[in-house]
Amino acid sequence: MAKKKVNVYGADWCSKTTRTRDHLQRRGVEFDYIDVDADPAASQWVKDQNGGKEKKPTVDVSGRILSEPSNAELDAALKATGLLQPQN
């Protein structure tokens, strides 16, 4: 099975995490969700990416790390990595 190229690190209670996950689902982009409240290693990884802060969500799009991205920022990264085709 091919490895998914999008990982969303966040928390179930976080509205920005929910928005990001919903946006990816609407776009038809497959992703893995990692709950940083349940995974201490993931929490540490997020802090390492964000200068010690646990910013939610932190999204890894094929190696591009986005902290608390807007939907437009997320779409731009998805298009740049070929995971989202430009819409007509």
Order of alpha helices (4+ residues) and beta strands (2+ residues): beta-alpha-beta-alpha-beta-beta-alpha
